[in-house]
Amino acid sequence: MPVAVVTDSTAYLPPDEASRYGITVVPVTVVVGDREFLDGSQISAQAVSSALRVSSKVTTSRPSPERFAGVYEAAAAGGATGVVSVHLSGAMSGTVDAARLAAQSAPVPVEIVDSRSVGMGLGFAVLAAAVSASLGESPFSVASAARRCAGGTFSFFYVDSLDHLRRSGRIGVAAGLLGSALSVKPLLHVSGGAVSVLEKVRTSSRALSRLEDLAVVAAGDEVVNLGVQHMGAAERAAGLVERLRGRVPKVAEVWVGEIGAAIGAHTGPGVVGVTVSPSGGAG
């Protein structure tokens, strides 16, 4: 394709879709104690869960500008006349800034897209860009497809505890302490590129029921794609998918999978999320 599509590992794209469209995935670094691992290839969500359960320090760091520069140079060497690089929210990570730095010296024009999301909220935007690129559209049009998809996407998720998000700085200290003090089950969403508390409920079953309701409302009567992701909660995720299939009237595609180590480092085990995205580009 004349336009190469690049993203980072927090999109957690289904591998066959990344391969189908030739999407290059640049891994985020996960740090456990003093050891560094590449997300998606060198460390699993299960390993992060185990580390968190024994209170090991787990953090993440952005890919270096040099890593992005190498990817953009390889795309140009492979015949791409442009690159569209779509990444997780700049409010959550410096990944998109690293991509911008690398783009300044790339041998072909590079359009950088801040999806203002993460997980399949990012993944659906990447797939929309890839579909546009497969049609031979310009870098500007490919980037616009990603931005339109991201702008119409809703992401909601449930975590067993806010402690991990609070410790990693991905949610405010006050919100994190409040959730712990009340022993509630927090429902969160991605809003304005950041994670914030949407509701607090008393039980995990009620939290999953509200996730379902929120997704149904977000979908409305439009044709949508659904993404359900989890960390060590496959049974909960499968049940949510089954109920959503019965309640969302117009579903084009459903993607189900486990999040990887980089997001899991911040959410902790037990997270279940649902993403509702317009079906115009992805899938």
The 8 nearest C-alpha neighbors of each residue, nearest first, counted from 0:
[[1, 2, 133, 3, 132, 79, 135, 78],
 [2, 0, 79, 80, 3, 135, 81, 78],
 [3, 1, 81, 82, 0, 79, 132, 80],
 [2, 4, 82, 79, 83, 81, 74, 0],
 [5, 3, 83, 22, 84, 82, 129, 23],
 [6, 4, 84, 23, 22, 24, 85, 83],
 [5, 7, 85, 24, 86, 84, 25, 23],
 [8, 6, 25, 24, 26, 9, 86, 10],
 [7, 9, 26, 10, 24, 11, 25, 27],
 [8, 10, 11, 118, 7, 117, 262, 261],
 [9, 11, 122, 118, 121, 8, 12, 119],
 [12, 10, 9, 8, 118, 258, 13, 122],
 [11, 13, 10, 122, 14, 17, 16, 119],
 [12, 14, 16, 15, 11, 17, 254, 256],
 [15, 13, 17, 16, 12, 18, 11, 19],
 [14, 16, 18, 17, 13, 19, 12, 20],
 [17, 15, 19, 18, 14, 13, 20, 12],
 [18, 16, 22, 14, 15, 19, 20, 21],
 [17, 19, 21, 15, 16, 20, 14, 22],
 [20, 18, 16, 17, 21, 15, 22, 14],
 [21, 19, 18, 22, 17, 129, 16, 133],
 [20, 22, 18, 19, 17, 23, 4, 3],
 [21, 23, 17, 4, 20, 5, 24, 18],
 [22, 24, 5, 6, 21, 4, 25, 17],
 [23, 25, 7, 6, 8, 5, 26, 22],
 [24, 26, 7, 8, 6, 23, 27, 62],
 [27, 25, 8, 38, 7, 37, 24, 28],
 [26, 28, 62, 61, 38, 8, 37, 60],
 [27, 29, 37, 60, 59, 36, 38, 61],
 [30, 28, 59, 36, 35, 261, 58, 38],
 [29, 31, 35, 58, 34, 57, 59, 32],
 [32, 30, 57, 34, 33, 56, 35, 29],
 [31, 33, 56, 34, 30, 55, 57, 35],
 [32, 34, 31, 30, 35, 56, 57, 58],
 [35, 33, 31, 30, 32, 36, 29, 57],
 [34, 36, 30, 29, 28, 31, 33, 37],
 [37, 35, 29, 41, 28, 42, 30, 38],
 [38, 36, 28, 41, 26, 40, 27, 29],
 [39, 37, 26, 27, 40, 28, 260, 42],
 [38, 40, 41, 37, 42, 259, 8, 26],
 [41, 39, 38, 37, 42, 43, 36, 26],
 [40, 42, 37, 36, 38, 39, 43, 35],
 [43, 41, 38, 40, 36, 39, 46, 260],
 [44, 42, 46, 45, 260, 259, 47, 39],
 [43, 45, 260, 259, 47, 46, 48, 263],
 [44, 46, 48, 43, 47, 49, 231, 260],
 [47, 45, 49, 43, 48, 44, 50, 42],
 [46, 48, 50, 44, 49, 45, 260, 51],
 [49, 47, 45, 51, 46, 50, 268, 52],
 [48, 50, 46, 52, 47, 51, 45, 53],
 [51, 49, 47, 55, 48, 52, 53, 46],
 [50, 52, 54, 48, 53, 55, 49, 47],
 [51, 53, 49, 54, 50, 48, 55, 47],
 [52, 54, 51, 50, 55, 49, 48, 56],
 [55, 53, 51, 52, 56, 50, 57, 49],
 [56, 54, 50, 51, 53, 57, 32, 31],
 [55, 57, 32, 31, 54, 58, 51, 50],
 [58, 56, 31, 30, 264, 55, 32, 51],
 [59, 57, 30, 29, 264, 56, 31, 60],
 [60, 58, 29, 28, 30, 261, 61, 27],
 [59, 61, 28, 27, 29, 62, 58, 30],
 [60, 62, 94, 27, 93, 63, 28, 92],
 [63, 61, 27, 94, 66, 28, 26, 64],
 [62, 64, 65, 66, 97, 61, 67, 94],
 [65, 63, 97, 101, 67, 66, 98, 68],
 [66, 64, 68, 63, 67, 69, 101, 62],
 [67, 65, 69, 63, 68, 64, 62, 70],
 [68, 66, 70, 64, 69, 65, 101, 98],
 [67, 69, 65, 101, 71, 66, 70, 64],
 [68, 70, 72, 66, 67, 71, 73, 65],
 [69, 71, 67, 73, 68, 72, 74, 66],
 [72, 70, 74, 68, 73, 69, 105, 67],
 [73, 71, 69, 75, 74, 70, 68, 76],
 [72, 74, 76, 70, 75, 71, 77, 69],
 [75, 73, 77, 71, 72, 76, 79, 70],
 [74, 76, 79, 72, 78, 77, 73, 71],
 [75, 77, 73, 74, 78, 72, 79, 71],
 [78, 76, 74, 75, 79, 73, 72, 80],
 [77, 79, 75, 76, 80, 74, 1, 0],
 [80, 78, 1, 75, 2, 81, 74, 3],
 [79, 81, 1, 107, 2, 78, 75, 82],
 [80, 82, 2, 108, 107, 79, 109, 138],
 [83, 81, 109, 3, 2, 4, 110, 84],
 [84, 82, 110, 4, 109, 111, 142, 5],
 [83, 85, 5, 111, 6, 4, 112, 110],
 [86, 84, 112, 6, 111, 113, 125, 5],
 [87, 85, 113, 6, 95, 114, 7, 112],
 [86, 88, 117, 116, 114, 121, 115, 113],
 [87, 89, 115, 116, 90, 91, 192, 114],
 [88, 90, 92, 91, 95, 93, 113, 87],
 [89, 91, 88, 192, 193, 92, 115, 93],
 [92, 90, 89, 88, 193, 169, 93, 87],
 [93, 91, 89, 94, 90, 88, 61, 87],
 [92, 94, 96, 95, 89, 61, 97, 91],
 [95, 93, 61, 97, 96, 92, 62, 98],
 [94, 96, 98, 97, 93, 86, 89, 99],
 [97, 95, 99, 93, 98, 94, 100, 89],
 [98, 96, 64, 94, 100, 95, 99, 63],
 [97, 99, 95, 101, 96, 100, 67, 64],
 [100, 98, 96, 102, 97, 101, 95, 111],
 [101, 99, 97, 98, 102, 103, 64, 96],
 [100, 102, 68, 64, 98, 103, 99, 67],
 [103, 101, 105, 99, 100, 104, 109, 98],
 [102, 104, 101, 100, 105, 99, 109, 108],
 [103, 105, 102, 101, 106, 68, 100, 107],
 [104, 106, 102, 107, 103, 71, 101, 72],
 [105, 107, 72, 104, 75, 108, 71, 102],
 [108, 106, 81, 105, 80, 109, 75, 82],
 [107, 109, 81, 82, 110, 105, 106, 80],
 [110, 108, 82, 102, 83, 81, 111, 107],
 [109, 111, 83, 84, 82, 112, 142, 138],
 [112, 110, 84, 83, 85, 109, 99, 113],
 [113, 111, 85, 114, 84, 86, 110, 142],
 [112, 114, 115, 86, 88, 85, 87, 89],
 [113, 115, 116, 88, 87, 149, 86, 121],
 [116, 88, 114, 192, 113, 87, 89, 191],
 [115, 117, 88, 114, 120, 121, 87, 192],
 [118, 116, 121, 87, 120, 10, 9, 119],
 [119, 117, 10, 120, 121, 9, 11, 122],
 [118, 120, 122, 121, 10, 123, 226, 117],
 [121, 119, 117, 118, 116, 122, 123, 274],
 [122, 120, 117, 119, 10, 124, 116, 118],
 [121, 123, 119, 10, 125, 124, 120, 12],
 [122, 124, 126, 125, 121, 119, 120, 281],
 [125, 123, 145, 127, 148, 149, 121, 122],
 [126, 124, 122, 128, 123, 127, 145, 85],
 [125, 127, 281, 129, 123, 128, 124, 130],
 [126, 128, 280, 281, 124, 130, 125, 129],
 [129, 127, 145, 141, 125, 131, 126, 144],
 [128, 130, 126, 132, 131, 127, 20, 133],
 [131, 129, 133, 127, 132, 128, 280, 126],
 [130, 132, 128, 141, 134, 129, 133, 136],
 [133, 131, 129, 135, 134, 130, 136, 2],
 [132, 134, 130, 135, 131, 129, 0, 20],
 [135, 133, 131, 132, 136, 130, 0, 129],
 [136, 134, 132, 133, 1, 0, 137, 131],
 [135, 137, 132, 134, 131, 140, 141, 138],
 [136, 138, 140, 139, 141, 135, 2, 132],
 [139, 137, 141, 140, 142, 81, 2, 83],
 [138, 140, 142, 137, 141, 143, 110, 136],
 [141, 139, 143, 137, 142, 138, 136, 144],
 [140, 142, 128, 138, 144, 131, 143, 139],
 [143, 141, 145, 139, 144, 140, 83, 138],
 [142, 144, 140, 146, 145, 141, 139, 147],
 [145, 143, 141, 147, 142, 146, 128, 127],
 [146, 144, 124, 128, 142, 148, 143, 127],
 [145, 147, 143, 149, 148, 144, 150, 142],
 [148, 146, 150, 144, 149, 145, 143, 151],
 [147, 149, 124, 145, 151, 150, 146, 144],
 [150, 148, 146, 152, 124, 151, 147, 114],
 [149, 151, 147, 148, 152, 146, 114, 153],
 [152, 150, 148, 149, 276, 277, 147, 153],
 [151, 153, 276, 149, 275, 150, 148, 120],
 [154, 152, 275, 274, 276, 155, 151, 217],
 [155, 153, 274, 188, 189, 273, 120, 275],
 [156, 154, 188, 273, 272, 187, 274, 210],
 [157, 155, 272, 187, 271, 186, 273, 188],
 [156, 158, 186, 271, 270, 185, 272, 187],
 [159, 157, 270, 160, 185, 269, 266, 156],
 [158, 160, 184, 269, 270, 157, 161, 185],
 [161, 159, 158, 162, 184, 179, 185, 163],
 [160, 162, 175, 164, 163, 165, 178, 158],
 [163, 161, 165, 160, 164, 166, 175, 179],
 [162, 164, 166, 265, 165, 266, 161, 267],
 [165, 163, 265, 169, 167, 161, 166, 162],
 [166, 164, 162, 168, 170, 175, 163, 167],
 [167, 165, 163, 168, 164, 162, 169, 265],
 [166, 168, 164, 165, 169, 265, 163, 58],
 [167, 169, 165, 166, 170, 164, 171, 172],
 [170, 168, 164, 167, 165, 91, 194, 171],
 [169, 171, 165, 168, 164, 194, 195, 172],
 [170, 172, 174, 173, 175, 165, 168, 169],
 [171, 173, 175, 174, 165, 176, 170, 168],
 [172, 174, 176, 175, 171, 177, 170, 178],
 [175, 173, 177, 171, 172, 176, 178, 170],
 [174, 176, 172, 161, 178, 165, 173, 177],
 [175, 177, 179, 173, 178, 174, 180, 172],
 [178, 176, 180, 174, 179, 175, 173, 181],
 [177, 179, 175, 176, 181, 180, 183, 182],
 [178, 180, 176, 182, 177, 181, 175, 161],
 [181, 179, 177, 178, 182, 176, 183, 175],
 [180, 182, 183, 178, 179, 177, 176, 201],
 [183, 181, 179, 180, 178, 184, 201, 160],
 [184, 182, 201, 181, 200, 178, 199, 185],
 [183, 185, 200, 201, 199, 159, 202, 203],
 [186, 184, 199, 157, 183, 198, 158, 187],
 [185, 187, 157, 198, 197, 156, 199, 196],
 [188, 186, 196, 197, 156, 195, 155, 157],
 [187, 189, 155, 154, 195, 194, 190, 197],
 [188, 190, 194, 193, 154, 192, 195, 116],
 [189, 191, 192, 193, 188, 194, 195, 115],
 [192, 190, 193, 189, 115, 194, 90, 116],
 [191, 193, 115, 190, 88, 116, 90, 189],
 [194, 192, 189, 190, 191, 90, 195, 91],
 [193, 195, 189, 188, 170, 190, 187, 169],
 [196, 194, 187, 188, 197, 193, 189, 170],
 [195, 197, 187, 198, 186, 188, 185, 194],
 [196, 198, 187, 186, 188, 195, 199, 185],
 [197, 199, 186, 196, 185, 200, 187, 184],
 [200, 198, 185, 184, 186, 183, 201, 197],
 [199, 201, 184, 183, 202, 206, 185, 198],
 [200, 202, 183, 184, 199, 205, 203, 182],
 [203, 201, 205, 204, 184, 200, 206, 183],
 [202, 204, 206, 205, 184, 207, 201, 159],
 [205, 203, 207, 206, 202, 208, 209, 201],
 [204, 206, 208, 202, 203, 207, 209, 200],
 [207, 205, 203, 209, 204, 208, 200, 210],
 [208, 206, 210, 204, 209, 205, 203, 211],
 [207, 209, 205, 211, 206, 210, 204, 212],
 [208, 210, 212, 206, 211, 207, 213, 205],
 [211, 209, 207, 213, 208, 212, 206, 214],
 [210, 212, 208, 209, 214, 213, 215, 207],
 [213, 211, 209, 215, 214, 210, 216, 208],
 [214, 212, 210, 216, 215, 211, 209, 217],
 [215, 213, 217, 211, 216, 212, 218, 210],
 [214, 216, 212, 218, 213, 217, 247, 211],
 [215, 217, 213, 219, 218, 214, 212, 247],
 [218, 216, 214, 215, 219, 213, 275, 153],
 [219, 217, 215, 216, 221, 214, 220, 275],
 [220, 218, 216, 221, 217, 215, 247, 248],
 [219, 221, 218, 248, 249, 222, 247, 223],
 [222, 220, 219, 223, 218, 249, 277, 248],
 [221, 223, 249, 250, 278, 251, 277, 220],
 [224, 222, 277, 278, 250, 276, 251, 221],
 [223, 225, 252, 276, 278, 251, 250, 253],
 [226, 224, 253, 275, 274, 254, 252, 276],
 [225, 227, 254, 274, 273, 253, 255, 119],
 [228, 226, 273, 255, 272, 254, 274, 236],
 [229, 227, 256, 272, 257, 255, 271, 258],
 [230, 228, 271, 257, 270, 232, 258, 272],
 [229, 231, 268, 232, 269, 257, 270, 258],
 [230, 232, 269, 268, 233, 229, 45, 257],
 [231, 233, 230, 269, 235, 234, 229, 236],
 [234, 232, 236, 235, 231, 237, 229, 230],
 [235, 233, 237, 236, 232, 238, 239, 231],
 [234, 236, 238, 232, 233, 237, 239, 271],
 [235, 237, 233, 239, 234, 238, 240, 232],
 [238, 236, 240, 234, 239, 235, 233, 241],
 [239, 237, 241, 235, 240, 236, 234, 242],
 [238, 240, 236, 242, 237, 241, 243, 235],
 [241, 239, 243, 237, 238, 242, 244, 236],
 [240, 242, 238, 244, 239, 243, 237, 245],
 [241, 243, 245, 239, 244, 240, 238, 246],
 [244, 242, 246, 240, 245, 241, 247, 239],
 [245, 243, 241, 242, 246, 247, 240, 250],
 [244, 246, 242, 243, 247, 241, 248, 240],
 [245, 247, 243, 244, 248, 242, 215, 211],
 [246, 248, 215, 243, 244, 249, 245, 250],
 [249, 247, 246, 250, 220, 245, 244, 222],
 [250, 248, 222, 247, 221, 223, 251, 220],
 [249, 251, 223, 222, 224, 252, 248, 247],
 [250, 252, 224, 223, 222, 278, 249, 253],
 [253, 251, 224, 250, 225, 282, 254, 223],
 [254, 252, 225, 226, 224, 255, 251, 250],
 [253, 255, 226, 225, 227, 252, 256, 13],
 [256, 254, 227, 228, 226, 253, 257, 236],
 [257, 255, 228, 258, 227, 229, 254, 13],
 [256, 258, 229, 228, 230, 259, 255, 231],
 [259, 257, 229, 230, 228, 11, 256, 263],
 [260, 258, 44, 261, 263, 262, 43, 257],
 [259, 261, 44, 263, 43, 262, 264, 47],
 [262, 260, 264, 263, 259, 29, 38, 59],
 [263, 261, 264, 265, 260, 259, 266, 9],
 [262, 264, 260, 266, 267, 265, 261, 259],
 [263, 265, 262, 261, 267, 260, 266, 57],
 [264, 266, 164, 263, 163, 262, 267, 167],
 [267, 265, 263, 163, 164, 264, 262, 270],
 [266, 268, 263, 265, 264, 163, 48, 269],
 [269, 267, 230, 270, 48, 231, 263, 266],
 [270, 268, 230, 232, 231, 159, 158, 271],
 [269, 271, 158, 229, 230, 157, 268, 266],
 [272, 270, 229, 157, 156, 228, 236, 269],
 [273, 271, 156, 228, 227, 155, 229, 157],
 [272, 274, 227, 155, 226, 154, 156, 228],
 [275, 273, 154, 226, 153, 225, 120, 119],
 [274, 276, 225, 153, 152, 224, 218, 214],
 [275, 277, 152, 224, 223, 278, 151, 274],
 [278, 276, 223, 279, 224, 151, 148, 222],
 [277, 279, 223, 224, 280, 281, 222, 276],
 [280, 278, 277, 281, 127, 148, 223, 222],
 [281, 279, 127, 278, 130, 282, 126, 144],
 [282, 280, 127, 126, 278, 123, 279, 130],
 [281, 252, 280, 126, 278, 251, 224, 127]]
